[in-house]
Amino acid sequence: MINRITYVDKIMSYKDTPFIKILTGVRRCGKSTILKMVVNELKKQGIKEEQILQYNFDSLEHDDIKTAKALYTELKSKLSGEKTYLFLDEIQEVSAWEKVVNSLMQDTNVDIYVTGSNSRMMSSEISTYLTGRYISFRIYPLSFAEYLTFRKEYTTTSDTHTELARFVRLGGFPAVHLQDYTSDEAYTIVKDIYNSTIFTDIVKRNQIRKVDQLERIVKFSFDNVGRTFSASSISKYLKSENRAIDNETVYGYLKRLENAYILHRCSRYDVQGKELLRTQEKFYLADTAFRYSILGYTPDSVAAMLENVIYLELLRRGYEVFVGKIGDAEIDFIAVKQENKLYIQVSQKIGCEETEKREYGRLLDIHDNYPKYVLRTDEFAGGNYQGIKTMHIADFLLSEEY
């Protein structure tokens, strides 16, 4: 078990505080394993085994605990006067669970850690019952740095630029990198994650009858990563295939894909007008392997998937990320974290002077002193262009300078 220390350190900083620690993220991104890492860290700090209670509500072992009353009765019976650390994995399977943890936090001597894989973890009910009493930690599939650690532990690695190409193809789900799987084997694992998420967290939970309609919207979204589109774009596309669907229904499906953490919505920001735009958003995937496992690999998809990798890395590092609009031009990403801001252009390769002027010129049109980057995967001379830093994408992902 490779320690994902960044997450563990963040979570442990809230140990023994009056907050419920909630870990959320797409299925199989490593939430349960991170809970085990926190348990191990507690034991290192001298917490006794009998002070730690662990439950996985995806397991048949606890299949009989489906209601708040059953959960409360079970947990209360196991508590003693000594401080108890509760680890409740996939807690969304228990209805009204937030009432239970809220009651236990108020009335007993506990420290609580929970995980979940869908929007029930961030719903209005949580806000109602747990207002000011929880800290949320968003867990993502492996970063490029974590991926390299897995590769070094379980297989062998090439140079980082070669490994980046493999990372883009196979994504960051930990299960994919426990041994040297072929692409087909890796995509079998990822497709199983996709299917269980679609049919458990979306179709079954929302009682969706037109599954074919949902899958067509998924494929359109996956095929258009990195491009701005709207619900009406999807609606028109489906109508062209004789599949009539209204915009509101499309919005509903997209929202459910977000709620299951399969898609991330990236809004546009007008740099000159300094306002958030509410049309023509972009969507990125929770993991690049989702696209390849469902649609197959095509060389022309790599540029969009490189954007996807950068987008996820910025989220991991705590940035709020937007697509930038400056006049009629587009900045791939504007990343904001407190007083910090980054402007980023992502390019698979810059093959001619015209492309170079376009990529760098957009950033030069922004007249402030925040860092500006052009990230690419081809060979280039020099690392600075009129104040704009040029980096290989692999080096950017491994850098600690931002």
ZAMARGU-4260 file (C-alpha; in steps of 0.2 Angstrom, whole numbers, plus 5000, padded with zeros to 4 digits):
<rodrens>
0) 5000/5000/5000 | 5008/5016/4994 | 5005/5031/5005 | 4996/5045/4997 | 5004/5057/5009
5) 4997/5073/5003 | 4979/5068/5007 | 4984/5059/5023 | 4993/5075/5029 | 4978/5086/5025
10) 4966/5075/5034 | 4976/5072/5049 | 4978/5090/5052 | 4960/5090/5057 | 4961/5075/5069
15) 4952/5077/5085 | 4944/5093/5079 | 4925/5095/5080 | 4923/5092/5062 | 4917/5077/5052
20) 4930/5073/5039 | 4921/5069/5022 | 4931/5061/5008 | 4922/5062/4991 | 4927/5057/4973
25) 4923/5046/4959 | 4922/5027/4963 | 4939/5018/4964 | 4949/5033/4965 | 4957/5027/4982
30) 4946/5034/4995 | 4944/5018/5005 | 4963/5015/5004 | 4966/5033/5011 | 4955/5029/5025
35) 4966/5014/5029 | 4981/5025/5028 | 4973/5037/5041 | 4970/5022/5052 | 4988/5017/5051
40) 4993/5035/5055 | 4982/5035/5070 | 4990/5019/5076 | 5007/5026/5074 | 5002/5040/5085
45) 4997/5028/5099 | 4979/5026/5096 | 4974/5008/5102 | 4965/4995/5090 | 4950/4995/5101
50) 4947/5014/5099 | 4945/5012/5080 | 4929/5006/5072 | 4928/5003/5053 | 4913/5000/5042
55) 4911/4997/5023 | 4893/4999/5018 | 4897/4993/5000 | 4901/4976/5009 | 4888/4962/5012
60) 4895/4962/5030 | 4885/4978/5033 | 4871/4975/5021 | 4858/4975/5035 | 4862/4993/5040
65) 4852/5003/5028 | 4843/5016/5040 | 4849/5029/5051 | 4841/5020/5066 | 4850/5004/5062
70) 4867/5013/5060 | 4864/5023/5076 | 4860/5008/5086 | 4875/4998/5079 | 4888/5012/5082
75) 4881/5017/5099 | 4882/4999/5105 | 4901/4999/5101 | 4906/5015/5110 | 4914/5016/5127
80) 4919/5031/5137 | 4936/5031/5128 | 4938/5042/5113 | 4933/5032/5098 | 4938/5034/5079
85) 4924/5030/5067 | 4928/5026/5049 | 4912/5024/5038 | 4916/5019/5020 | 4903/5023/5006
90) 4891/5030/5019 | 4879/5036/5006 | 4872/5018/5006 | 4863/5022/5022 | 4848/5034/5022
95) 4849/5049/5033 | 4866/5045/5038 | 4870/5063/5042 | 4858/5063/5056 | 4868/5049/5064
100) 4885/5057/5063 | 4878/5073/5069 | 4870/5066/5084 | 4886/5056/5088 | 4897/5071/5086
105) 4886/5081/5098 | 4883/5067/5111 | 4898/5055/5112 | 4917/5056/5112 | 4920/5052/5094
110) 4931/5058/5079 | 4922/5053/5062 | 4929/5050/5045 | 4917/5045/5030 | 4918/5043/5012
115) 4906/5043/4998 | 4905/5042/4979 | 4890/5053/4973 | 4881/5070/4976 | 4872/5063/4992
120) 4888/5068/5000 | 4886/5086/4996 | 4867/5087/4996 | 4856/5100/5004 | 4853/5088/5018
125) 4871/5088/5023 | 4871/5107/5023 | 4856/5107/5034 | 4862/5094/5047 | 4880/5097/5047
130) 4882/5116/5044 | 4899/5121/5050 | 4903/5104/5057 | 4911/5095/5042 | 4927/5097/5031
135) 4926/5090/5014 | 4942/5082/5005 | 4940/5079/4986 | 4950/5064/4982 | 4956/5062/4964
140) 4963/5047/4954 | 4982/5047/4955 | 4992/5062/4950 | 5007/5060/4938 | 5019/5060/4952
145) 5009/5047/4962 | 5007/5037/4946 | 5026/5037/4944 | 5028/5031/4962 | 5016/5016/4959
150) 5026/5012/4943 | 5042/5012/4952 | 5035/5001/4966 | 5025/4988/4955 | 5034/4988/4938
155) 5048/4998/4930 | 5048/5015/4923 | 5055/5024/4907 | 5060/5042/4906 | 5046/5054/4912
160) 5042/5061/4895 | 5038/5043/4889 | 5029/5039/4905 | 5018/5054/4902 | 5011/5047/4886
165) 5007/5031/4895 | 4999/5040/4910 | 4987/5049/4897 | 4982/5033/4889 | 4979/5023/4905
170) 4974/5036/4917 | 4976/5037/4936 | 4965/5024/4944 | 4976/5015/4956 | 4970/4998/4952
175) 4976/5000/4934 | 4994/5002/4940 | 4996/4988/4953 | 5005/4978/4939 | 5010/4980/4921
180) 4993/4978/4913 | 4991/4980/4894 | 4980/4993/4887 | 4965/4981/4885 | 4967/4974/4902
185) 4968/4992/4910 | 4952/4997/4900 | 4943/4982/4906 | 4946/4988/4924 | 4941/5006/4919
190) 4925/5001/4910 | 4920/4991/4925 | 4922/5007/4936 | 4912/5017/4923 | 4898/5004/4922
195) 4896/5002/4941 | 4895/5021/4942 | 4883/5024/4928 | 4871/5010/4933 | 4872/5012/4952
200) 4875/5030/4955 | 4865/5037/4940 | 4853/5025/4932 | 4847/5015/4948 | 4848/5030/4960
205) 4838/5042/4948 | 4827/5028/4941 | 4832/5033/4923 | 4822/5023/4910 | 4830/5029/4894
210) 4848/5022/4897 | 4852/5023/4878 | 4849/5042/4879 | 4861/5044/4894 | 4874/5034/4885
215) 4873/5044/4869 | 4876/5060/4880 | 4890/5052/4889 | 4899/5048/4872 | 4896/5065/4865
220) 4903/5073/4881 | 4918/5061/4881 | 4921/5065/4863 | 4921/5084/4865 | 4932/5086/4880
225) 4941/5102/4879 | 4928/5110/4867 | 4915/5122/4873 | 4897/5116/4870 | 4880/5118/4878
230) 4865/5107/4881 | 4857/5114/4865 | 4873/5108/4855 | 4870/5090/4862 | 4851/5092/4858
235) 4854/5096/4840 | 4867/5082/4838 | 4854/5069/4845 | 4840/5076/4834 | 4852/5074/4819
240) 4852/5056/4824 | 4833/5056/4825 | 4834/5056/4844 | 4823/5070/4850 | 4828/5077/4867
245) 4825/5094/4875 | 4838/5105/4883 | 4832/5103/4901 | 4833/5084/4899 | 4851/5086/4893
250) 4855/5098/4907 | 4848/5085/4919 | 4859/5071/4912 | 4875/5082/4913 | 4871/5087/4931
255) 4870/5068/4936 | 4886/5064/4927 | 4894/5078/4938 | 4886/5072/4953 | 4893/5055/4951
260) 4910/5064/4948 | 4912/5057/4930 | 4912/5074/4923 | 4919/5091/4929 | 4911/5107/4923
265) 4923/5121/4919 | 4915/5138/4916 | 4922/5152/4905 | 4929/5169/4912 | 4930/5185/4903
270) 4947/5192/4906 | 4943/5209/4900 | 4926/5211/4907 | 4931/5202/4923 | 4915/5192/4924
275) 4910/5174/4924 | 4901/5168/4908 | 4886/5157/4909 | 4886/5149/4892 | 4897/5137/4882
280) 4906/5129/4896 | 4919/5115/4894 | 4918/5098/4902 | 4933/5087/4908 | 4933/5069/4913
285) 4937/5062/4931 | 4950/5052/4922 | 4957/5051/4904 | 4955/5032/4903 | 4936/5034/4904
290) 4937/5041/4886 | 4948/5028/4879 | 4939/5013/4888 | 4923/5019/4881 | 4927/5027/4864
295) 4944/5019/4860 | 4960/5027/4856 | 4962/5040/4842 | 4978/5050/4840 | 4968/5066/4838
300) 4961/5064/4855 | 4978/5066/4864 | 4978/5085/4864 | 4962/5086/4873 | 4967/5073/4885
305) 4983/5083/4889 | 4972/5097/4893 | 4962/5086/4904 | 4977/5080/4914 | 4982/5098/4917
310) 4965/5103/4923 | 4964/5089/4936 | 4982/5093/4942 | 4976/5111/4945 | 4961/5105/4955
315) 4972/5093/4965 | 4983/5108/4970 | 4968/5118/4976 | 4965/5130/4962 | 4948/5135/4955
320) 4950/5133/4936 | 4941/5143/4922 | 4943/5144/4903 | 4948/5161/4899 | 4940/5172/4886
325) 4950/5187/4879 | 4941/5196/4865 | 4938/5182/4852 | 4952/5171/4858 | 4953/5158/4872
330) 4965/5155/4886 | 4965/5136/4890 | 4965/5139/4909 | 4965/5153/4922 | 4969/5145/4939
335) 4965/5155/4954 | 4970/5151/4973 | 4968/5164/4985 | 4980/5178/4980 | 4988/5167/4967
340) 4983/5166/4948 | 4991/5156/4933 | 4987/5158/4915 | 4990/5142/4905 | 4991/5137/4887
345) 4992/5118/4883 | 4999/5112/4866 | 5003/5095/4861 | 5016/5102/4849 | 5019/5119/4840
350) 5024/5115/4823 | 5025/5132/4814 | 5028/5150/4818 | 5009/5154/4816 | 5005/5142/4829
355) 5018/5149/4841 | 5012/5167/4838 | 4994/5161/4842 | 4998/5151/4858 | 5010/5164/4865
360) 5001/5179/4858 | 4985/5176/4868 | 4995/5176/4884 | 5005/5192/4879 | 4988/5201/4877
365) 4985/5199/4896 | 4993/5214/4904 | 4996/5209/4922 | 5011/5201/4932 | 5004/5184/4936
370) 5014/5169/4930 | 5010/5163/4912 | 5014/5146/4905 | 5014/5137/4888 | 5015/5119/4891
375) 5019/5106/4877 | 5026/5089/4874 | 5037/5092/4859 | 5055/5098/4858 | 5058/5117/4861
380) 5073/5128/4863 | 5074/5139/4878 | 5062/5141/4893 | 5056/5159/4892 | 5047/5169/4879
385) 5044/5187/4883 | 5041/5183/4901 | 5030/5167/4897 | 5038/5151/4904 | 5038/5136/4892
390) 5038/5119/4900 | 5036/5101/4895 | 5019/5095/4902 | 5028/5081/4912 | 5040/5094/4920
395) 5025/5105/4925 | 5015/5091/4933 | 5030/5086/4943 | 5035/5104/4948 | 5032/5112/4965
400) 5034/5130/4959 | 5016/5134/4958
</rodrens>
